[in-house]
Amino acid sequence: MGQTKRRLLDRVEVYRKGTRVRILYVEGQMQQTHEFALIFSEEDITEEMETKLFEAGCSDALLCRINGRVQLEFAREASSFEDAVRAAKDDVTRSGAALTLTKVRRLSC
């Protein structure tokens, strides 16, 4: 994912059970935008950690603190929810940020 360039062939939006799902057709493969949060046990994050996360590919995430815990809310394009979560976890690991994942939560619009 990350820095790879893809040719966008078509774009449509689908509404399913009150949730907006954007579907992309990329080089013959259907991609959806999956919205989810990675919730960590840490209560705070440093500016250095934030920079590392961004540089490692988490630029599609909103960094926030909810209920006293750090979380990254992603809107990530992938062929499945599992692939999107796996790629996000890999990006967090690659960043080297000292974060302990406690939960993955699906988000809806």
N, C-alpha and C positions, 0 to 999 in steps of 0.2 A: 504494500500500500504506500504510505508515506510520500516519497518524492517521485514515484513512477508516474509517467505521463500516460494518459489514456485518451482515446478518441471517443468523444461523446456522440453517439449516433442519434439518440432520441431521448426525450424526457417527458414523463407524464406524472400526474399525481393521482393517487387512488385514496379513497376514503373508506376505511373499514372499521366498523364498530366504533365510530366516533374518533378514531385515530387517523391522523394524516400520515400516509406512507408515500414517500417519493420513490418512484421506481425509475431506474436508469438502465438503458440498454447500452452496454459498453462492449464494443468489439464482439458482438454476438452473445454476450453473457448478461443476464439480467442482474442488476445490482439494486439493493434497497438501502435506504437510509434508516439505520436502526438507532433508536434513542435509548440510552441506558446510563446508569451511574455505577462507578466503581467507588465503593465506600471503604475507607481506611480507618485503622484504629487510632491514628495520630490526631491530636487536637489542633495542631497548627502546622504551617508549612513556611519555609523560608523563601526569600526571593531567589536564592540560588537554586533551590529545588524546583521552583516554578520555571525558571529558565531552562534547567535540564529537561524537564518534562516537555516543554514546548519544542526544544531542539531535537528531542528523540521521536517526535511525530505526534504529540498530543495537542497539536494546534486546533483540532476540531473539538476540543473539550473546554467546558467552563469549569474553572476551579472555584470551589466554594466550600463553606463551612456550615454544615447543617446539624443541629442537635449536638453541637460540640465536637463533631468529627469532620475531617477533611474528606471531600469527595470530588471526583471528576465526573461531570455530566457530558457524555459524548453524543454526537450525532454522526455516526460513522457509516460509510457506504461499504457494503459487503454483500455477498450472495446469500448469507444466512446470519441469523442473530449470533450463533455460536462463533462463526468466523470473525464477526465484528468484535465480540468480546475478547476472543483469543488475540487478535491483532492489537487491541488496546492494552491488554495485559503485557504483551511482548514489548510494546513501546514504553510502558511504565518501567518494566524490568531493565530495558536497555538504557533508560535515562540514568540509572544509578541512584535515583532518589530513594532515600531510606523510608519507604512506606510499606506498611503491612496491610494487605488486602483482607477485609473481613466479610464483604458482601458485594454481590452484583445485583442491581435492581433495574428491572425494565421501567422505562419512563413512557408516558403517553402524553399526547398533545391535549 
